[in-house]
Amino acid sequence: MLTVVHANSALGGAPSLYQLGLTGLITTVLATIMVATVTLLFHLITVPTDPATLNVTMEEARINEYSVQTRQGFWIFMVTNILFANFTLGVLGTVIGAIAVKRNQKDENAG
């Protein structure tokens, strides 16, 4: 939303609704890629590679940050919470920002 508002003011109120929407979508895609990359790298760095750490006895079998359930659940978290939620909220922010900035638009290129 902030990108759309900034793009409109930087271009002097002249861009069309389509141009503002495209600017917001590009920002959404870039931000989603950056968040997903950092989350994936953090996950790969923090998961232990020592097999002794991953194989716990039945007494110690509980869900913790190194358990099989947590490691398998990461991909569900990655797809739903990181990719889907960020992209959906970015698109909604783009639409709201573009409509709010161009609410009194008379024609396609009106400011």
Phi, psi and omega per residue, in radians:
M1 nan -0.738 3.132
L2 -1.134 -0.605 3.108
T3 -1.125 -0.716 -3.139
V4 -1.141 -0.799 3.131
V5 -1.113 -0.748 3.133
H6 -1.158 -0.724 3.127
A7 -1.091 -0.685 3.122
N8 -1.132 -0.763 -3.138
S9 -1.258 -0.588 3.128
A10 -1.183 -0.565 3.136
L11 -1.654 0.215 3.045
G12 1.243 0.442 3.128
G13 1.344 0.157 -3.072
A14 -1.557 -0.343 -3.066
P15 -1.212 2.665 3.118
S16 -1.410 3.004 3.112
L17 -1.075 -0.665 3.113
Y18 -1.111 -0.779 3.134
Q19 -1.110 -0.705 3.115
L20 -1.178 -0.703 3.101
G21 -1.108 -0.721 3.123
L22 -1.132 -0.701 3.091
T23 -1.068 -0.775 3.121
G24 -1.150 -0.687 3.125
L25 -1.168 -0.673 3.098
I26 -1.115 -0.754 3.099
T27 -1.104 -0.704 3.122
T28 -1.084 -0.810 -3.134
V29 -1.110 -0.779 3.135
L30 -1.119 -0.748 3.133
A31 -1.154 -0.688 3.116
T32 -1.139 -0.714 3.103
I33 -1.117 -0.744 -3.136
M34 -1.140 -0.772 3.136
V35 -1.141 -0.727 3.135
A36 -1.139 -0.691 3.136
T37 -1.137 -0.797 3.135
V38 -1.129 -0.723 3.124
T39 -1.116 -0.745 3.128
L40 -1.145 -0.771 3.112
L41 -1.106 -0.737 3.114
F42 -1.088 -0.715 3.110
H43 -1.106 -0.790 -3.112
L44 -1.178 -0.550 3.141
I45 -1.312 -0.659 -3.029
T46 -1.518 -0.294 3.125
V47 -1.329 2.192 -3.123
P48 -1.216 2.547 3.122
T49 -1.786 -0.103 3.137
D50 -1.301 2.066 -3.115
P51 -1.061 -0.498 3.132
A52 -1.150 -0.564 3.118
T53 -1.283 -0.584 -3.087
L54 -1.384 -0.526 -3.126
N55 -1.623 1.749 3.139
V56 -1.770 2.685 3.118
T57 -1.297 2.993 -3.121
M58 -1.109 -0.559 3.131
E59 -1.182 -0.580 -3.102
E60 -1.657 0.065 -3.061
A61 -1.293 1.608 3.078
R62 -2.438 2.819 -3.116
I63 -1.386 2.005 3.038
N64 -2.345 -2.973 -3.052
E65 -1.199 -0.233 -3.124
Y66 -1.918 0.049 -3.064
S67 -1.273 2.811 -3.141
V68 -1.092 -0.706 -3.126
Q69 -1.088 -0.717 -3.138
T70 -1.196 -0.736 -3.128
R71 -1.173 -0.654 3.099
Q72 -1.286 -0.594 3.129
G73 -1.228 -0.255 -3.139
F74 -1.069 -0.685 -3.068
W75 -1.222 -0.597 3.040
I76 -1.140 -0.765 3.079
F77 -1.047 -0.755 -3.096
M78 -1.090 -0.813 -3.080
V79 -1.255 -0.811 -3.045
T80 -1.389 -0.908 -3.007
N81 -1.420 -0.715 -3.070
I82 -1.469 -0.974 -3.044
L83 -1.353 -1.005 -3.044
F84 -1.143 -0.854 -3.083
A85 -1.147 -0.795 -3.135
N86 -1.124 -0.730 -3.135
F87 -1.180 -0.747 -3.141
T88 -1.106 -0.819 3.124
L89 -1.164 -0.579 3.074
G90 -1.144 -0.725 3.109
V91 -1.155 -0.757 3.096
L92 -1.083 -0.719 3.088
G93 -1.113 -0.656 3.100
T94 -1.122 -0.818 -3.131
V95 -1.109 -0.813 3.139
I96 -1.100 -0.766 3.137
G97 -1.118 -0.767 -3.118
A98 -1.159 -0.710 3.137
I99 -1.222 -0.673 3.137
A100 -1.159 -0.672 -3.117
V101 -1.270 -0.642 -3.062
K102 -1.872 0.581 -3.034
R103 -1.182 -0.454 3.133
N104 -1.835 0.560 -3.077
Q105 -1.234 2.204 -3.136
K106 -1.568 -0.753 3.064
D107 -2.373 -3.019 -2.997
E108 -1.086 -0.624 -3.092
N109 -1.931 0.259 -3.124
A110 -1.234 2.594 -3.122
G111 -1.677 nan nan
